């Protein structure tokens, strides 16, 4: 999955970017308070993308 597509899905679920790191971006779901690291690669493998979406309740 493209990183931009993953970020779009996260934003649509109400998540927002907390901060940028050197190799990861931290996204937070304000409803649950869960913070998840998203790698800063152009392409993110499908199992990892699904895990991030599930953990942030963005599926």
GIGIHU-V549590 format. One record per residue. N is the residue number from 1. PHI is phi as a letter, one per 40 degrees, with the letter a starting at -180 (NA if undefined). D_CENTER is the distance of its C-alpha to the mean C-alpha in Angstrom with 1 decimal. Layout:
<<N | PHI | D_CENTER> <N | PHI | D_CENTER>>
This chain:
<<1 | NA | 11.6> <2 | c | 11.5> <3 | c | 8.6> <4 | c | 9.9> <5 | c | 9.9> <6 | c | 6.3> <7 | c | 5.9> <8 | c | 9.0> <9 | c | 8.2> <10 | c | 5.8> <11 | c | 8.7> <12 | c | 11.2> <13 | c | 10.3> <14 | g | 11.1> <15 | c | 8.0> <16 | a | 8.6> <17 | c | 8.3> <18 | c | 10.5> <19 | a | 11.7> <20 | c | 11.9> <21 | b | 13.3> <22 | c | 15.5> <23 | b | 13.4> <24 | b | 9.9> <25 | b | 7.9> <26 | c | 7.4> <27 | b | 5.5> <28 | b | 8.0> <29 | b | 9.4> <30 | c | 12.9> <31 | c | 14.7> <32 | b | 14.0> <33 | g | 13.4> <34 | c | 10.8> <35 | b | 8.9> <36 | b | 6.4> <37 | c | 6.7> <38 | b | 5.1> <39 | c | 8.5> <40 | c | 10.3> <41 | c | 12.1> <42 | c | 13.1> <43 | b | 12.8> <44 | b | 10.4> <45 | c | 12.6> <46 | d | 12.5> <47 | c | 12.8> <48 | c | 9.9> <49 | c | 7.6> <50 | c | 9.6> <51 | c | 9.3> <52 | c | 5.6> <53 | c | 6.4> <54 | c | 9.7> <55 | c | 9.0> <56 | c | 7.4> <57 | f | 10.2> <58 | b | 8.7> <59 | c | 11.1>>
